[in-house]
């Protein structure tokens, strides 16, 4: 069996995206207030900061998954806007 290597990008939209980069983009795009509304966790609700949020998300897989899901949804939304615009 021969496997062919292609130059196609991976299908995982999170491939190669660090949590730090992902969080930075979400904060710039939505701000902490909107993030707290969409994902009501203490690190976004009470005295939010980039460092405390990053630390919290690294320790809590369930919260990190919610943030990653929002990031992927944002990517899909932007792709849809780019296709229609």
C-alpha positions in Angstrom: 0.0 0.0 0.0 1.4 3.4 -1.0 0.4 6.5 0.8 0.5 9.7 -1.2 1.5 12.9 0.5 -0.3 16.0 -0.6 0.2 19.7 0.1 -3.4 20.1 1.2 -4.0 21.8 4.6 -5.1 19.6 7.4 -8.8 19.3 8.0 -8.5 20.2 11.7 -9.0 24.0 11.9 -7.1 24.0 15.3 -4.0 22.4 13.8 -1.0 24.6 14.5 -3.0 27.2 16.5 -1.8 27.7 20.0 -4.2 28.4 22.9 -2.5 31.7 23.3 -3.0 32.7 19.7 -6.6 31.5 19.7 -7.4 33.4 22.9 -5.7 36.6 21.6 -7.9 36.5 18.5 -11.1 35.9 20.4 -10.4 38.7 22.8 -9.6 41.1 20.0 -12.7 40.0 18.0 -15.2 39.8 20.8 -13.8 41.3 24.0 -14.1 39.8 27.5 -17.7 41.0 27.9 -18.9 39.1 24.9 -16.8 36.0 25.8 -18.3 36.0 29.2 -21.8 36.1 27.7 -21.0 33.2 25.3 -18.9 31.2 27.7 -19.8 32.1 31.3 -16.7 31.1 33.2 -15.1 33.1 36.0 -12.0 33.9 34.1 -14.2 35.9 31.7 -16.8 37.1 34.1 -14.8 38.5 37.1 -11.8 40.8 36.7 -10.8 39.2 33.4 -7.3 39.3 32.1 -5.4 37.5 29.4 -3.0 35.9 31.7 -5.6 34.6 34.2 -7.8 33.3 31.3 -4.9 31.5 29.7 -3.9 29.9 33.0 -7.5 28.8 33.7 -8.1 27.4 30.2 -4.8 25.4 30.3 -6.0 23.8 33.6 -9.6 23.1 32.6 -10.1 21.1 29.5 -13.9 21.5 29.5 -13.6 25.3 29.4 -10.8 25.1 26.8 -13.0 23.0 24.5 -15.8 25.6 24.7 -13.3 28.3 23.7 -12.0 26.2 20.9 -15.5 25.5 19.7 -16.2 29.2 19.6 -13.0 29.8 17.6 -13.9 27.2 15.1 -17.4 28.6 14.8 -15.9 32.0 14.2 -13.7 30.6 11.4 -16.7 29.0 9.7 -18.6 32.2 10.0 -15.8 34.3 8.5 -15.4 31.7 5.7 -19.1 31.9 5.0 -18.9 35.7 4.8 -15.9 35.7 2.6 -17.7 33.3 0.2 -20.8 35.4 0.0 -19.1 38.8 -0.2 
